[in-house]
Amino acid sequence: MRRNRHFYDVAEKYLFLEVQEKKEFFLQKNPDAKLISLCVGDTTEPLAQTIAEAMQESASNMATSSGYCGYGPEVGLLKLRLAIAEKIYNGQFSPDEIFISDGAATDIGRLQTLFGAGSKIAIQDPSYPAYLDTSIITHGKKSVILLPCTPENNFFFDLNRAKKADIIFICSPNNPTDRLYNYKELDLLIQFATEYKKVIICDSAYSFFVQEGLPHSIYDVEGAKNVAIEIGSFSKMAGFTGIRLSWTVVPHALCYPKEKTPINPDWTRLVSTFYNGASCISQHGGLAALSDQGLAEIKKQAAFYLQNAAILKRGCEASFETFGGVNTPYLWIALKGKSSWQAFDELLERCHIVATPGIGFGPSGEGFLRLSGFGARKTMEEAAQRLAQFQFT
Amino acid sequence: MRRNRHFYDVAEKYLFLEVQEKKEFFLQKNPDAKLISLCVGDTTEPLAQTIAEAMQESASNMATSSGYCGYGPEVGLLKLRLAIAEKIYNGQFSPDEIFISDGAATDIGRLQTLFGAGSKIAIQDPSYPAYLDTSIITHGKKSVILLPCTPENNFFFDLNRAKKADIIFICSPNNPTDRLYNYKELDLLIQFATEYKKVIICDSAYSFFVQEGLPHSIYDVEGAKNVAIEIGSFSKMAGFTGIRLSWTVVPHALCYPKEKTPINPDWTRLVSTFYNGASCISQHGGLAALSDQGLAEIKKQAAFYLQNAAILKRGCEASFETFGGVNTPYLWIALKGKSSWQAFDELLERCHIVATPGIGFGPSGEGFLRLSGFGARKTMEEAAQRLAQFQFT
């Protein structure tokens, strides 16, 4: 057995592990420092009561003869797939177009196995590292086409660069830049994918933060069902980062551009073979999150995190060029010539704030930092204060 | 984007989905039939109270500021890794050699991505379909070497057939044949893997059913740490088929046979990239299962399922040549010339019992049926009675 040679082409450590190690090293040297972490985009507010109660009930039922449940369907509980179809997609999908999973990262990885060998994969640069890393490990670095998204192109990539791709990953609103593609831009993308026979994979993990009147899903735009897979998640939407629950939509209308056969049966086969379903307790939590009461509670949480981002943003704007904090709780800070890791170190050393270096999200993230508004209100206020008084050397 | 051409080489439907459809079709025609399903190996006894309570507490804590937890380590909670190291492996591993996952199937799939392109994968025939299907979908059918395990070779494959393999999947005790490899046989395998530079992947999902004094893990035999990965699971051990929790051991001593570099860091990277950790609630359930109280409760359940298998076996032995029911709750029935699907249909039509066709576990499973002892005691008694009076045409 040889080593999968693609491992030579990915960074040795996952971005957030590297940040974590730097943070721990700093704390060893400065044990009394009051560090504020604005690094990982991890939910911090207590779980909505409705959701916790549903999961307690589910766990309690499991200890009874009548309530015990073993293997569920690999694709997820029908009730949950129906609820997602209705509450997230206004009934435009049947439940067998919706697949429950334990997290977006897992499904991004599994999608890589769906693609045939030799597939070319275009990825927004910067973006959440899993698209790039899973592409390289599975298909090799030559499979990857980066699509720079910078202030210069208003974070909308040059479609010409995606012409050689088979698959285009987009994340809208984007992690880390916060950029939401509007109806017109999504329409452009869909027309492009239709004309040039691409499959779009849209990660909508942050769409619950998007305001009314703006697109929450690529399927809000005509024609998307023929060209797009969408990944959604309860992680940021309902505080499920530790509970693990997500979904993937593979519409019946979506076909392999070359073979013209539907992708949905292959995805069903893949999920049924490489997976055994999400935890039934997490799924009952997901159902509760989509109840009227649950939705009301999690909407308040989303608003809370966005308010955090607004507070941080006010702190930053005096000193830095700041994007985002509107469609996600993320700020994207332009560093004006300083490298991401230099700025990371300086912010850590002098301001005791842990940011995420933009370069970790791709080469076009160099010269940026991401700040996360997930956290306690007081932490954000304190961070905003520190940032308002801070200048890079 | 082209279809991954390997999809053409796997059966269109996953085995148990196909059985399920046959069963539903039969019930439509015979709505009053009192069907007994001895098909899927799915736990049926209520969850141990200790485990359910730990998960309720975990869910309840999530709704409090102090108890909320977001992302855990991708590799799993340290406490749980320590508990597995201590309770399952008598402290012979450090926690960073143990990786928590959401199920054996998921890790079998992810291991396929660890292997370099061109790897040859040897698989016991018959065995749990995921090894074969994930190998074909990921690496193509030419990557697979089948290792027939039949009554003729006492279910121990010819090592010569595995000489061209890079990886050897073994499942001990085996699903579906129940065959446990003893110390001497494991030692033979380890010597073979050492001499011929193979990596063994040992699925020990059923080892909790194995009697004292027999090997519960490949690591019970000297030298295994240098050549073997082991996959363990709470599914059958503690009734977690719906809750989803498993682990994989990748010892520090295990190296790629060609490069002589350790595999553990790549597996850490792979898990951190393609995965975001198991549900924290499931992990707290797993911790409770490994407490003294939890272990006492789940040992009773394992004994109960084995008693079921013994009851079934007594029912079968008058009419059929029957293997197993000793190291797992599975019986492996030899059909003396009848095909698996013929026997499946006949048992369904005339005896109203749903079995699993042996052919579904590989070509050497043709001419066998698997019967599962997971179920209620009364069901097993009724099934045993029906089987005792049954003869194939």
Interface residues (C-beta under 8 A of the other chain):
Chain A: M1 R2 R3 N4 R5 F7 V10 E12 K13 Y14 L17 V40 D42 T43 T44 E45 P46 L47 A48 Q49 I51 A52 E53 M55 Q56 A59 S60 M62 A63 T64 S65 G67 Y68 C69 G70 Y71 G72 E74 D102 G103 A105 T106 I108 G109 R110 Q112 T113 L114 F115 G116 A117 G118 S119 P129 A130 D133 T134 I137 T138 D166 I167 K197 K198 V199 G239 T241 G242 I243 R244 Y256 P257 K258 E259 T261 P265 D266 R269 L270 S272 T273 F274 Y275 N276 G277 A278 S279 C280 I281 S282 G285
Chain B: M1 R2 R3 N4 R5 F7 V10 E12 K13 Y14 L17 V40 D42 T43 T44 E45 P46 L47 A48 Q49 I51 A52 E53 M55 Q56 A59 S60 M62 A63 T64 S65 G67 Y68 C69 G70 Y71 G72 E74 D102 G103 A105 T106 I108 G109 R110 Q112 T113 L114 F115 G116 A117 G118 S119 P129 A130 D133 T134 I137 T138 D166 I167 K197 K198 V199 G239 T241 G242 I243 R244 Y256 P257 K258 E259 T261 P265 D266 R269 L270 S272 T273 F274 Y275 N276 G277 A278 S279 C280 I281 S282 G285
